[in-house]
Protein backbone atom coordinates (compact mmCIF):
# COMPACT_ATOMS: atom_id res chain seq x y z
CA UNK A 1 0.00 0.00 0.00
CA UNK A 2 1.22 3.50 -0.80
CA UNK A 3 2.32 5.61 2.14
CA UNK A 4 3.43 9.18 2.77
CA UNK A 5 7.24 9.43 2.99
CA UNK A 6 7.83 13.19 2.99
CA UNK A 7 8.14 15.62 5.92
CA UNK A 8 5.24 14.99 8.30
CA UNK A 9 5.39 18.49 9.78
CA UNK A 10 4.22 19.80 6.39
CA UNK A 11 0.96 17.92 6.87
CA UNK A 12 0.31 19.65 10.19
CA UNK A 13 1.17 23.01 8.66
CA UNK A 14 -1.18 22.38 5.73
CA UNK A 15 -4.09 21.61 8.03
CA UNK A 16 -3.18 24.39 10.45
CA UNK A 17 -3.27 22.21 13.58
CA UNK A 18 -1.33 19.49 15.35
CA UNK A 19 -1.97 16.02 13.95
CA UNK A 20 0.55 14.44 16.37
CA UNK A 21 2.41 12.58 13.65
CA UNK A 22 5.92 12.80 15.13
CA UNK A 23 5.57 11.71 18.75
CA UNK A 24 7.62 13.75 21.24
CA UNK A 25 8.44 16.44 18.69
CA UNK A 26 4.75 17.44 18.60
CA UNK A 27 4.80 18.39 22.29
CA UNK A 28 8.21 20.06 22.23
CA UNK A 29 9.28 23.59 21.28
CA UNK A 30 10.32 22.22 17.87
CA UNK A 31 6.70 21.83 16.73
CA UNK A 32 6.09 23.81 13.53
CA UNK A 33 2.56 24.76 14.65
CA UNK A 34 3.78 26.21 17.96
CA UNK A 35 6.44 28.13 16.07
CA UNK A 36 3.74 29.76 13.96
CA UNK A 37 5.10 28.43 10.68
CA UNK A 38 2.99 29.32 7.62
CA UNK A 39 1.28 26.75 5.41
CA UNK A 40 3.51 25.14 2.74
CA UNK A 41 3.85 27.39 -0.28
CA UNK A 42 2.22 30.35 1.48
CA UNK A 43 4.28 33.57 1.84
CA UNK A 44 4.17 34.93 5.39
CA UNK A 45 2.23 38.08 4.43
CA UNK A 46 -0.03 36.63 1.74
CA UNK A 47 -3.59 35.62 2.60
CA UNK A 48 -5.12 32.56 0.98
CA UNK A 49 -8.42 32.86 -0.83
CA UNK A 50 -11.52 31.87 1.10
CA UNK A 51 -12.32 28.20 0.61
CA UNK A 52 -15.51 27.15 -1.15
CA UNK A 53 -17.97 24.72 0.45
CA UNK A 54 -16.36 21.86 -1.47
CA UNK A 55 -12.90 23.05 -0.40
CA UNK A 56 -13.89 23.03 3.27
CA UNK A 57 -15.27 19.49 2.96
CA UNK A 58 -12.16 18.31 1.13
CA UNK A 59 -9.83 19.77 3.75
CA UNK A 60 -11.76 18.01 6.52
CA UNK A 61 -11.44 14.68 4.72
CA UNK A 62 -7.73 15.21 4.11
CA UNK A 63 -7.21 16.10 7.77
CA UNK A 64 -8.81 12.88 9.01
CA UNK A 65 -6.94 10.76 6.45
CA UNK A 66 -3.66 12.28 7.61
CA UNK A 67 -4.44 11.85 11.30
CA UNK A 68 -5.00 8.11 10.86
CA UNK A 69 -2.48 7.61 8.05
CA UNK A 70 -4.80 6.03 5.48
CA UNK A 71 -4.96 6.49 1.72
CA UNK A 72 -8.00 7.55 -0.31
CA UNK A 73 -9.03 4.08 -1.54
CA UNK A 74 -9.05 2.63 1.96
CA UNK A 75 -10.72 5.70 3.46
CA UNK A 76 -13.56 5.53 0.93
CA UNK A 77 -14.01 1.84 1.71
CA UNK A 78 -14.39 2.69 5.41
CA UNK A 79 -17.04 5.28 4.47
CA UNK A 80 -18.95 2.84 2.25
CA UNK A 81 -19.01 0.21 4.99
CA UNK A 82 -20.09 2.80 7.60
CA UNK A 83 -22.88 4.12 5.35
CA UNK A 84 -24.45 0.65 5.18
CA UNK A 85 -24.59 0.18 8.94
CA UNK A 86 -27.34 1.30 11.28
CA UNK A 87 -26.53 4.47 13.17
CA UNK A 88 -24.83 7.78 12.49
CA UNK A 89 -22.51 7.24 9.51
CA UNK A 90 -19.93 9.83 10.57
CA UNK A 91 -19.58 8.40 14.07
CA UNK A 92 -19.31 4.84 12.74
CA UNK A 93 -16.60 5.98 10.32
CA UNK A 94 -14.52 7.56 13.10
CA UNK A 95 -15.11 4.59 15.39
CA UNK A 96 -13.78 2.24 12.70
CA UNK A 97 -10.66 4.35 12.26
CA UNK A 98 -10.11 4.39 16.05
CA UNK A 99 -10.37 0.59 16.10
CA UNK A 100 -7.53 0.08 13.61
CA UNK A 101 -4.78 -1.92 15.26
CA UNK A 102 -2.06 0.66 14.55
CA UNK A 103 -4.22 3.36 16.16
CA UNK A 104 -4.98 1.20 19.22
CA UNK A 105 -1.26 0.53 19.72
CA UNK A 106 -0.62 4.29 19.57
CA UNK A 107 -3.55 5.20 21.83
CA UNK A 108 -2.35 2.57 24.32
CA UNK A 109 1.01 4.40 24.58
CA UNK A 110 2.82 1.30 23.31
CA UNK A 111 4.28 3.58 20.59
CA UNK A 112 4.94 7.35 20.49
CA UNK A 113 3.18 7.94 17.15
CA UNK A 114 0.93 6.17 14.67
CA UNK A 115 3.78 5.72 12.22
CA UNK A 116 5.86 4.06 14.96
CA UNK A 117 2.93 1.84 15.94
CA UNK A 118 2.40 0.87 12.30
CA UNK A 119 6.04 -0.18 12.13
CA UNK A 120 5.71 -2.27 15.30
CA UNK A 121 2.70 -4.05 13.82
CA UNK A 122 4.20 -4.70 10.37
CA UNK A 123 7.43 -5.97 11.92
CA UNK A 124 5.49 -8.57 13.89
CA UNK A 125 5.90 -7.26 17.45
CA UNK A 126 2.16 -7.10 18.25
CA UNK A 127 -0.29 -9.85 19.18
CA UNK A 128 -4.08 -9.79 19.39
CA UNK A 129 -5.53 -12.37 21.81
CA UNK A 130 -2.16 -14.13 21.84
CA UNK A 131 -1.81 -14.40 18.05
CA UNK A 132 0.71 -12.34 16.11
CA UNK A 133 -0.95 -9.81 13.78
CA UNK A 134 1.10 -7.88 11.23
CA UNK A 135 -1.71 -5.96 9.48
CA UNK A 136 -2.02 -2.33 10.69
CA UNK A 137 -5.60 -2.03 9.36
CA UNK A 138 -6.79 -4.99 11.47
CA UNK A 139 -9.98 -3.89 13.27
CA UNK A 140 -10.09 -4.79 16.96
CA UNK A 141 -13.29 -5.83 18.71
CA UNK A 142 -14.64 -5.44 22.23
CA UNK A 143 -12.74 -7.62 24.77
CA UNK A 144 -9.76 -8.07 22.43
CA UNK A 145 -6.38 -7.99 24.19
CA UNK A 146 -3.49 -6.31 22.37
CA UNK A 147 0.00 -7.01 23.66
CA UNK A 148 3.69 -6.78 22.90
CA UNK A 149 5.17 -10.19 22.13
CA UNK A 150 7.38 -11.55 24.89
CA UNK A 151 10.44 -11.47 22.64
CA UNK A 152 9.82 -7.79 21.84
CA UNK A 153 9.33 -6.36 25.34
CA UNK A 154 12.86 -4.98 25.51
CA UNK A 155 12.37 -2.60 22.56
CA UNK A 156 13.44 0.84 23.77
CA UNK A 157 10.79 2.82 21.89
CA UNK A 158 8.02 0.78 23.55
CA UNK A 159 9.36 1.15 27.09
CA UNK A 160 10.05 4.86 26.68
CA UNK A 161 6.58 5.47 25.26
CA UNK A 162 4.89 3.61 28.12
CA UNK A 163 6.83 5.60 30.72
CA UNK A 164 5.74 8.90 29.18
CA UNK A 165 2.15 8.21 28.16
CA UNK A 166 0.61 5.43 30.23
CA UNK A 167 -1.62 7.93 32.07
CA UNK A 168 -3.03 9.24 28.75
CA UNK A 169 -4.66 5.98 27.65
CA UNK A 170 -8.37 6.61 26.84
CA UNK A 171 -11.09 5.11 29.04
CA UNK A 172 -12.28 2.61 26.45
CA UNK A 173 -8.92 0.85 26.79
CA UNK A 174 -7.63 -0.88 29.93
CA UNK A 175 -3.85 -0.94 30.12
CA UNK A 176 -1.83 -3.55 32.04
CA UNK A 177 1.67 -2.11 32.45
CA UNK A 178 3.40 -5.23 33.89
CA UNK A 179 2.13 -7.36 30.98
CA UNK A 180 2.63 -4.51 28.45
CA UNK A 181 -0.84 -5.18 27.12
CA UNK A 182 -4.16 -3.39 26.73
CA UNK A 183 -7.73 -4.68 26.63
CA UNK A 184 -10.58 -3.15 24.65
CA UNK A 185 -13.13 -2.63 27.45
CA UNK A 186 -15.73 -1.18 25.09
CA UNK A 187 -15.92 0.27 21.61
CA UNK A 188 -14.89 3.94 21.41
CA UNK A 189 -17.68 6.51 21.41
CA UNK A 190 -17.69 9.90 19.70
CA UNK A 191 -16.62 11.57 22.96
CA UNK A 192 -13.48 9.40 23.03
CA UNK A 193 -12.17 11.03 19.83
CA UNK A 194 -10.57 14.24 21.03
CA UNK A 195 -9.50 15.67 17.66
CA UNK A 196 -11.32 18.68 16.26
CA UNK A 197 -13.17 16.81 13.51
CA UNK A 198 -16.44 17.68 11.78
CA UNK A 199 -17.31 14.31 10.31
CA UNK A 200 -20.53 15.62 8.80
CA UNK A 201 -18.49 17.56 6.24
CA UNK A 202 -16.92 14.29 5.09
CA UNK A 203 -20.28 12.59 4.77
CA UNK A 204 -21.60 15.52 2.71
CA UNK A 205 -18.55 15.31 0.45
CA UNK A 206 -18.98 11.60 -0.28
CA UNK A 207 -22.78 11.90 -0.60
CA UNK A 208 -22.59 14.18 -3.65
PyMOL commands that set and color helices and strands:
alter all, ss='L'
color gray80, all
select helices_A, chain A and resi 9-15+23-27+53-68+72-83+89-98+101-107+114-122+150-152+156-168+190-192+199-206
alter helices_A, ss='H'
color red, helices_A
select strands_A, chain A and resi 126-128+131-132+145-148+173-176+181-184
alter strands_A, ss='S'
color yellow, strands_A
deselect
rebuild
show_as cartoon
